[in-house]
Amino acid sequence: AKIGDRYCIHLPSSLSSIWSKLYEERSRLEVFVFFKEGLEGFLKDVRVMPVGVRRVVKAGDRYLIYLPTSLNNLWKEVNEKRLEVEVLIKRVQ
């Protein structure tokens, strides 16, 4: 999803109690995005994108993770083409 000039991952509201705890603890999370469909151009063979260490952000009654703006062209393509992705979130100690 896009909020302003930034792309983000909306976290499932069914797991709000988990996101709330991670948000309150300011936990560092390693995030990976897995592409189920291929991208175009030089990214055509990319199936997983390590996003780096992020934190959960609270936006109203929802929780989300902002994606790095340095990859906005990639997130724009994924968003515009409605490509299906899976996200792996790992807590960093």
C-alpha positions as CSV (number, residue, x, y, z in Angstrom):
1,A,0.0,0.0,0.0
2,K,1.1,3.6,-0.5
3,I,0.8,6.3,2.1
4,G,1.9,9.7,0.8
5,D,5.2,9.2,-0.9
6,R,6.0,6.0,1.0
7,Y,5.0,2.4,0.5
8,C,4.2,0.1,3.4
9,I,3.0,-3.3,4.5
10,H,-0.3,-3.3,6.3
11,L,-0.1,-6.0,9.0
12,P,-3.0,-8.3,9.5
13,S,-5.4,-6.8,12.1
14,S,-6.2,-10.4,13.3
15,L,-2.7,-10.3,14.9
16,S,-3.0,-6.8,16.4
17,S,-2.0,-8.1,19.9
18,I,1.3,-9.3,18.5
19,W,1.9,-6.1,16.5
20,S,1.0,-4.0,19.6
21,K,3.6,-5.8,21.7
22,L,6.3,-5.4,19.1
23,Y,5.4,-1.7,18.6
24,E,5.4,-1.0,22.4
25,E,8.8,-2.8,22.7
26,R,10.2,-1.0,19.7
27,S,11.4,-4.4,18.5
28,R,13.7,-4.5,15.5
29,L,12.4,-6.8,12.8
30,E,14.2,-8.2,9.8
31,V,11.8,-8.1,6.8
32,F,11.9,-10.2,3.6
33,V,9.5,-9.9,0.7
34,F,8.9,-12.9,-1.5
35,F,7.6,-12.4,-5.0
36,K,5.2,-15.0,-6.3
37,E,5.3,-13.6,-9.8
38,G,8.3,-12.3,-11.7
39,L,9.2,-8.7,-12.0
40,E,10.4,-7.1,-15.3
41,G,13.7,-5.8,-16.4
42,F,16.9,-6.4,-14.4
43,L,14.7,-7.7,-11.5
44,K,13.1,-10.5,-13.5
45,D,15.0,-13.2,-11.7
46,V,14.5,-11.8,-8.2
47,R,12.3,-13.9,-6.0
48,V,13.1,-12.5,-2.6
49,M,14.0,-9.0,-1.5
50,P,15.7,-8.5,1.9
51,V,14.2,-5.2,3.1
52,G,16.4,-4.8,6.1
53,V,15.7,-4.0,9.7
54,R,12.4,-2.2,10.3
55,R,10.0,-1.4,13.1
56,V,6.2,-1.7,13.5
57,V,4.5,1.7,13.2
58,K,1.0,2.4,14.5
59,A,-1.3,4.3,12.2
60,G,-4.7,4.9,13.8
61,D,-6.0,1.4,14.7
62,R,-3.8,-0.4,12.2
63,Y,-0.2,-1.5,12.4
64,L,2.2,-1.3,9.4
65,I,5.8,-1.5,8.4
66,Y,7.3,1.2,6.1
67,L,9.4,0.0,3.2
68,P,12.6,1.7,2.3
69,T,12.1,4.7,0.0
70,S,15.3,3.8,-1.8
71,L,13.3,1.0,-3.4
72,N,10.2,3.1,-4.3
73,N,10.5,2.2,-8.0
74,L,10.3,-1.5,-7.1
75,W,7.3,-1.0,-4.7
76,K,5.6,1.1,-7.3
77,E,5.8,-1.7,-9.9
78,V,4.6,-4.3,-7.3
79,N,1.7,-2.0,-6.3
80,E,0.6,-1.0,-9.8
81,K,0.7,-4.5,-11.2
82,R,-1.0,-5.9,-8.0
83,L,1.7,-8.5,-7.7
84,E,1.1,-11.1,-5.0
85,V,3.8,-11.2,-2.4
86,E,4.5,-13.0,0.9
87,V,6.3,-11.4,3.8
88,L,8.6,-13.0,6.3
89,I,9.2,-11.0,9.5
90,K,11.9,-12.1,11.9
91,R,12.5,-10.5,15.3
92,V,16.1,-9.3,15.7
93,Q,17.6,-9.7,19.1
